[in-house]
Amino acid sequence: MNGKKVCVIGMGVMGSGIVQVCAQAGYDVSVVSRSEESLKKGLEKIKSDLLRLTKKGQLKQDEVDVMVDAITANATASLGDGAKGADFVIEAVYEDMELKQEIFRELDKICPEHAILGSNTSTFPITSLAAVTKRPDKVIGVHFMNPVPLMKGVEVIKSLMTSEDTLSKTLEFVHSLGKETVTVKDSPGFVTSRMMCLILNEAVKMRENELASVEDIDKILRLSFNWPLGPFQLLDLIGIDIVVAVLNTIYNETGWERFKPAVLMTQMVRAGWTGRKAGKGFYEYT
Ligand SMILES: NC(=O)c1ccc[n+]([C@@H]2O[C@H](COP(=O)([O-])OP(=O)(O)OC[C@H]3O[C@@H](n4cnc5c(N)ncnc54)[C@H](O)[C@@H]3O)[C@@H](O)[C@H]2O)c1
């Protein structure tokens, strides 16, 4: 990468994790958050994660204070202020194509010519984001996994227009965060979302068919496959709205019936029961 300034857009579940790993790797991070509430929540989450690392002896308290102060000082609601001078941008806003395209159009105008524009989208074609900019060769997918500080793998998605130079700089950047990468072709859901959402959708369909309770489906799959979380726990962690959005994108792009979201999930999204972040999903959270 050419420089050390990273801008993360969105401070939700993923954005806050990405901000944390970039700060820990020594990057100068700015955060663009349009919601006061998610900024506050994200900062609290980062703080408590970093404090946990001090207890394990991996960080010192004064290092945590410096990181948290720097992130807080560089948080802004203005895309112009946050992205100005950035070398690498990672967009992590809602899974909404119009919103993401609007942000990419703006970023293209604001960011220095050399800046790479990355998206953490779970499923949208990177080509559709690249196409709204005048630098399609510098647009790339950087798909982190949840929870970002813990999960080692990152899918890097190369669109038809992404240059080899952008790919190699992105791989270098992601490796500098202590992550491992796999480069994937631009295809709906890539590898991870396509596989994971199919399994999660099937679990909800099993529940709709009353094969077993939510708790029991989770329990038997955890015990049988050694999964750390059952599918409903994972749905609540990822966000049911995100999973429905991913399924809809894959279904609409491919017409593959197996990706049509289970009705129950769509209804839960309408009810606002989107999982942990909402306090209620398949389980309740206090
Ligand atoms: N949740 C997961 O497990 C997961 C995993 C991998 C990738 N993703 C992808 O990451 C992206 C973010 O997902 P998330 O789970 O963090 O969502 P989220 O709902 O937790 O957070 C989205 C954030 O975007 C912010 N936002 C919306 N519009 C904005 C704007 N114009 N400017 C700045 N901020 C804005 C919101 O305030 C919110 O904080 C999505 O594209 C999603 O598909 C999610």
Ligand as a Chemical Component Dictionary entry (heavy atoms), coordinates in Angstrom:
data_LIG
# 
_chem_comp.id                   LIG 
_chem_comp.type                 NON-POLYMER 
_chem_comp.pdbx_formal_charge   0 
_chem_comp.three_letter_code    LIG 
# 
loop_
_chem_comp_atom.comp_id 
_chem_comp_atom.atom_id 
_chem_comp_atom.alt_atom_id 
_chem_comp_atom.type_symbol 
_chem_comp_atom.charge 
_chem_comp_atom.model_Cartn_x 
_chem_comp_atom.model_Cartn_y 
_chem_comp_atom.model_Cartn_z 
_chem_comp_atom.pdbx_ordinal 
LIG N1  N1  N 0  -22.766 -9.021  9.740  1  
LIG C1  C1  C 0  -21.940 -9.891  9.203  2  
LIG O1  O1  O 0  -21.712 -10.990 9.738  3  
LIG C2  C2  C 0  -21.220 -9.556  7.925  4  
LIG C3  C3  C 0  -20.133 -10.347 7.539  5  
LIG C4  C4  C 0  -19.413 -10.004 6.385  6  
LIG C5  C5  C 0  -19.812 -8.900  5.633  7  
LIG N2  N2  N 1  -20.902 -8.152  6.031  8  
LIG C6  C6  C 0  -21.252 -6.986  5.218  9  
LIG O2  O2  O 0  -20.720 -5.834  5.857  10 
LIG C7  C7  C 0  -21.562 -4.686  5.597  11 
LIG C8  C8  C 0  -22.002 -4.089  6.915  12 
LIG O3  O3  O 0  -22.720 -5.070  7.635  13 
LIG P1  P1  P 0  -22.945 -4.945  9.219  14 
LIG O4  O4  O 0  -23.344 -6.299  9.683  15 
LIG O5  O5  O -1 -21.804 -4.260  9.857  16 
LIG O6  O6  O 0  -24.234 -3.981  9.233  17 
LIG P2  P2  P 0  -24.802 -3.078  10.432 18 
LIG O7  O7  O 0  -26.240 -2.916  10.187 19 
LIG O8  O8  O 0  -24.330 -3.617  11.747 20 
LIG O9  O9  O 0  -24.018 -1.695  10.203 21 
LIG C9  C9  C 0  -24.190 -0.869  9.095  22 
LIG C10 C10 C 0  -23.743 0.516   9.504  23 
LIG O10 O10 O 0  -23.735 1.383   8.369  24 
LIG C11 C11 C 0  -24.030 2.682   8.832  25 
LIG N3  N3  N 0  -24.407 3.529   7.699  26 
LIG C12 C12 C 0  -25.492 3.428   6.909  27 
LIG N4  N4  N 0  -25.453 4.386   5.961  28 
LIG C13 C13 C 0  -24.300 5.074   6.150  29 
LIG C14 C14 C 0  -23.682 6.183   5.492  30 
LIG N5  N5  N 0  -24.255 6.762   4.438  31 
LIG N6  N6  N 0  -22.498 6.631   5.955  32 
LIG C15 C15 C 0  -21.913 6.042   7.008  33 
LIG N7  N7  N 0  -22.446 4.996   7.689  34 
LIG C16 C16 C 0  -23.626 4.529   7.252  35 
LIG C17 C17 C 0  -25.143 2.461   9.833  36 
LIG O11 O11 O 0  -25.285 3.538   10.719 37 
LIG C18 C18 C 0  -24.662 1.188   10.539 38 
LIG O12 O12 O 0  -23.900 1.498   11.678 39 
LIG C19 C19 C 0  -22.709 -5.208  4.734  40 
LIG O13 O13 O 0  -22.408 -4.996  3.393  41 
LIG C20 C20 C 0  -22.728 -6.698  5.050  42 
LIG O14 O14 O 0  -23.298 -7.446  4.024  43 
LIG C21 C21 C 0  -21.591 -8.448  7.166  44 
# 
loop_
_chem_comp_bond.comp_id 
_chem_comp_bond.atom_id_1 
_chem_comp_bond.atom_id_2 
_chem_comp_bond.value_order 
_chem_comp_bond.pdbx_ordinal 
LIG N1  C1  SING 1  
LIG C1  O1  DOUB 2  
LIG C1  C2  SING 3  
LIG C2  C3  SING 4  
LIG C2  C21 DOUB 5  
LIG C3  C4  DOUB 6  
LIG C4  C5  SING 7  
LIG C5  N2  DOUB 8  
LIG N2  C6  SING 9  
LIG N2  C21 SING 10 
LIG C6  O2  SING 11 
LIG C6  C20 SING 12 
LIG O2  C7  SING 13 
LIG C7  C8  SING 14 
LIG C7  C19 SING 15 
LIG C8  O3  SING 16 
LIG O3  P1  SING 17 
LIG P1  O4  DOUB 18 
LIG P1  O5  SING 19 
LIG P1  O6  SING 20 
LIG O6  P2  SING 21 
LIG P2  O7  DOUB 22 
LIG P2  O8  SING 23 
LIG P2  O9  SING 24 
LIG O9  C9  SING 25 
LIG C9  C10 SING 26 
LIG C10 O10 SING 27 
LIG C10 C18 SING 28 
LIG O10 C11 SING 29 
LIG C11 N3  SING 30 
LIG C11 C17 SING 31 
LIG N3  C12 SING 32 
LIG N3  C16 SING 33 
LIG C12 N4  DOUB 34 
LIG N4  C13 SING 35 
LIG C13 C14 SING 36 
LIG C13 C16 DOUB 37 
LIG C14 N5  SING 38 
LIG C14 N6  DOUB 39 
LIG N6  C15 SING 40 
LIG C15 N7  DOUB 41 
LIG N7  C16 SING 42 
LIG C17 O11 SING 43 
LIG C17 C18 SING 44 
LIG C18 O12 SING 45 
LIG C19 O13 SING 46 
LIG C19 C20 SING 47 
LIG C20 O14 SING 48 
# 
